[in-house]
Amino acid sequence: MSKLPKIDRQREHQANERTFLAWLRTSIALIGFGFALTRFGIFLRQLEMSLMREYNRDIFLNSENLGILLVILGILVIIVALLNYNRTFWQIEKGDFQPNRLLVIITAILVMIVGVLSLTLMIRRNPLPTFTPSSPQRNVD
């Protein structure tokens, strides 16, 4: 049991819970963004197929795969947050808290990698062609 007064231990546990909830908000944002990105990619694919009657899809680097990657990353962040919360809880109880910056660094690097992949998708994306009818239009006066 900790040697800290009861009120100090309570504050540390509440701070630990707030940190856990912040990690959860981050994971929910990643999952939501991944879902939206996947759905938007499907919309773009259908739009391109309706305008061009074909779809050139990159097998690896496309918005559907990036969206799935974001959802998986969000789930992994939840697992890491839960493990970190539990580890911190017991360290507070034992009175031997050791901060772990590695989790923050790894999560930041993973989010930066996904951001770079997103940027690559935005830059590589070919603009949709403008619709031009095959038969000439007549002017009606």
C-alpha positions as CSV (number, residue, x, y, z in Angstrom):
1,M,0.0,0.0,0.0
2,S,1.1,3.5,-0.7
3,K,2.6,5.8,2.0
4,L,0.9,8.8,0.4
5,P,-2.0,10.4,2.3
6,K,-5.4,9.2,1.0
7,I,-6.2,12.5,-0.7
8,D,-3.0,12.5,-2.7
9,R,-3.5,8.9,-3.8
10,Q,-7.0,9.8,-4.8
11,R,-5.8,12.7,-7.0
12,E,-3.2,10.5,-8.6
13,H,-5.8,7.9,-9.5
14,Q,-8.1,10.6,-10.9
15,A,-5.3,11.9,-13.0
16,N,-4.6,8.4,-14.2
17,E,-8.2,8.0,-15.2
18,R,-8.2,11.3,-17.1
19,T,-5.1,10.2,-19.0
20,F,-6.8,6.9,-19.8
21,L,-9.9,8.8,-21.1
22,A,-7.7,11.0,-23.2
23,W,-6.1,7.9,-24.8
24,L,-9.7,6.6,-25.4
25,R,-10.7,9.9,-27.1
26,T,-7.6,9.6,-29.3
27,S,-8.5,6.1,-30.3
28,I,-12.1,7.0,-31.0
29,A,-10.9,9.8,-33.2
30,L,-8.6,7.4,-35.1
31,I,-11.4,4.9,-35.6
32,G,-13.9,7.5,-36.7
33,F,-11.4,9.1,-39.1
34,G,-10.5,5.6,-40.5
35,F,-14.2,4.8,-41.0
36,A,-14.9,8.1,-42.7
37,L,-11.8,7.7,-44.9
38,T,-12.9,4.2,-46.0
39,R,-16.4,5.3,-46.8
40,F,-15.2,8.4,-48.7
41,G,-12.8,6.1,-50.7
42,I,-15.7,3.9,-51.7
43,F,-17.7,7.0,-52.8
44,L,-14.8,8.2,-54.9
45,R,-14.4,4.8,-56.5
46,Q,-18.1,4.7,-57.4
47,L,-17.9,8.3,-58.7
48,E,-14.9,7.5,-60.9
49,M,-16.5,4.3,-62.2
50,S,-19.6,6.2,-63.2
51,L,-17.8,8.9,-65.0
52,M,-15.0,6.9,-66.6
53,R,-16.5,3.4,-66.7
54,E,-13.2,2.2,-65.2
55,Y,-11.3,2.4,-62.0
56,N,-7.6,2.4,-61.6
57,R,-6.9,1.2,-58.1
58,D,-3.6,1.0,-56.4
59,I,-3.6,-2.3,-54.5
60,F,-1.6,-1.1,-51.5
61,L,-1.9,2.7,-51.2
62,N,-5.5,3.6,-51.4
63,S,-8.0,5.3,-49.0
64,E,-9.8,2.1,-48.1
65,N,-6.6,0.4,-46.9
66,L,-5.5,3.6,-45.1
67,G,-8.9,3.8,-43.4
68,I,-8.7,0.1,-42.3
69,L,-5.1,0.9,-41.0
70,L,-6.5,3.8,-38.9
71,V,-9.2,1.6,-37.4
72,I,-6.7,-1.0,-36.5
73,L,-4.4,1.6,-35.0
74,G,-7.3,3.0,-33.0
75,I,-8.0,-0.5,-31.6
76,L,-4.3,-0.9,-30.7
77,V,-4.3,2.4,-28.9
78,I,-7.2,1.2,-26.8
79,I,-5.3,-1.9,-25.8
80,V,-2.1,0.1,-25.0
81,A,-4.1,2.6,-23.0
82,L,-5.7,-0.1,-21.0
83,L,-2.3,-1.7,-20.2
84,N,-0.8,1.6,-19.4
85,Y,-3.7,2.5,-17.1
86,N,-3.4,-0.8,-15.2
87,R,0.4,-0.5,-14.9
88,T,0.1,3.1,-13.6
89,F,-2.7,2.1,-11.2
90,W,-0.5,-0.5,-9.5
91,Q,2.5,1.8,-9.5
92,I,0.5,4.5,-7.7
93,E,-0.7,1.9,-5.2
94,K,2.8,0.7,-4.5
95,G,4.1,4.3,-4.3
96,D,6.6,3.6,-7.1
97,F,5.4,5.5,-10.1
98,Q,7.8,5.5,-13.1
99,P,6.6,7.5,-16.1
100,N,6.7,5.7,-19.5
101,R,7.4,8.0,-22.4
102,L,7.9,5.2,-24.8
103,L,4.2,4.7,-25.4
104,V,3.7,8.4,-26.2
105,I,6.6,8.3,-28.6
106,I,5.5,5.2,-30.4
107,T,1.9,6.4,-30.7
108,A,3.1,9.8,-32.1
109,I,5.4,8.0,-34.7
110,L,2.5,5.8,-35.8
111,V,0.1,8.7,-36.2
112,M,2.8,10.6,-38.2
113,I,3.3,7.6,-40.5
114,V,-0.4,7.4,-41.1
115,G,-0.4,11.2,-41.8
116,V,2.4,10.9,-44.3
117,L,0.5,8.0,-46.0
118,S,-2.6,10.3,-46.1
119,L,-0.6,13.1,-47.6
120,T,0.8,10.7,-50.2
121,L,-2.8,9.7,-51.1
122,M,-3.9,13.3,-51.5
123,I,-0.9,14.3,-53.7
124,R,-1.1,11.1,-55.9
125,R,-4.8,11.4,-56.4
126,N,-5.6,12.0,-60.1
127,P,-8.3,14.6,-60.6
128,L,-11.6,13.3,-62.0
129,P,-12.1,14.0,-65.6
130,T,-14.7,16.6,-66.6
131,F,-17.8,15.2,-68.3
132,T,-17.9,15.9,-72.1
133,P,-20.9,14.6,-74.0
134,S,-20.1,12.5,-77.0
135,S,-22.6,14.1,-79.3
136,P,-22.6,17.9,-79.9
137,Q,-25.3,19.9,-78.3
138,R,-27.6,22.1,-80.3
139,N,-28.3,25.6,-79.3
140,V,-32.0,26.2,-78.8
141,D,-32.9,29.9,-79.1
